[in-house]
């Protein structure tokens, strides 16, 4: 879960949670990551915060966006 008391921004905390799920195999390659809507509901965050989390992971090369379908884990 996210902790708003930490010095780490919430979007980086959410990105870290998803990253851990990818690295441990909880979210497998080619499978979707949680949607922006799901992230908002799960962590009580704004859409912008959820989107920023996903973009961090995309910049790291872990996920990619498929327009109209969502965000998916990139196979290694």
GITA-V502151 format. One record per residue. N is the residue number from 1. BURIAL is 1 if it has 24 or more other C-alpha atoms within 12 Angstrom, else 0. Layout:
n->N burial->BURIAL
n->N burial->BURIAL
This chain:
n->1 burial->0
n->2 burial->1
n->3 burial->0
n->4 burial->0
n->5 burial->0
n->6 burial->0
n->7 burial->0
n->8 burial->0
n->9 burial->0
n->10 burial->1
n->11 burial->1
n->12 burial->1
n->13 burial->1
n->14 burial->1
n->15 burial->1
n->16 burial->0
n->17 burial->1
n->18 burial->1
n->19 burial->1
n->20 burial->0
n->21 burial->0
n->22 burial->1
n->23 burial->0
n->24 burial->0
n->25 burial->0
n->26 burial->0
n->27 burial->1
n->28 burial->0
n->29 burial->0
n->30 burial->0
n->31 burial->1
n->32 burial->1
n->33 burial->1
n->34 burial->1
n->35 burial->1
n->36 burial->1
n->37 burial->0
n->38 burial->0
n->39 burial->1
n->40 burial->0
n->41 burial->0
n->42 burial->0
n->43 burial->1
n->44 burial->0
n->45 burial->1
n->46 burial->0
n->47 burial->0
n->48 burial->0
n->49 burial->1
n->50 burial->1
n->51 burial->1
n->52 burial->1
n->53 burial->1
n->54 burial->1
n->55 burial->1
n->56 burial->0
n->57 burial->1
n->58 burial->0
n->59 burial->0
n->60 burial->0
n->61 burial->0
n->62 burial->1
n->63 burial->1
n->64 burial->1
n->65 burial->1
n->66 burial->0
n->67 burial->0
n->68 burial->0
n->69 burial->0
n->70 burial->0
n->71 burial->1
n->72 burial->1
n->73 burial->1
n->74 burial->1
n->75 burial->0
n->76 burial->0
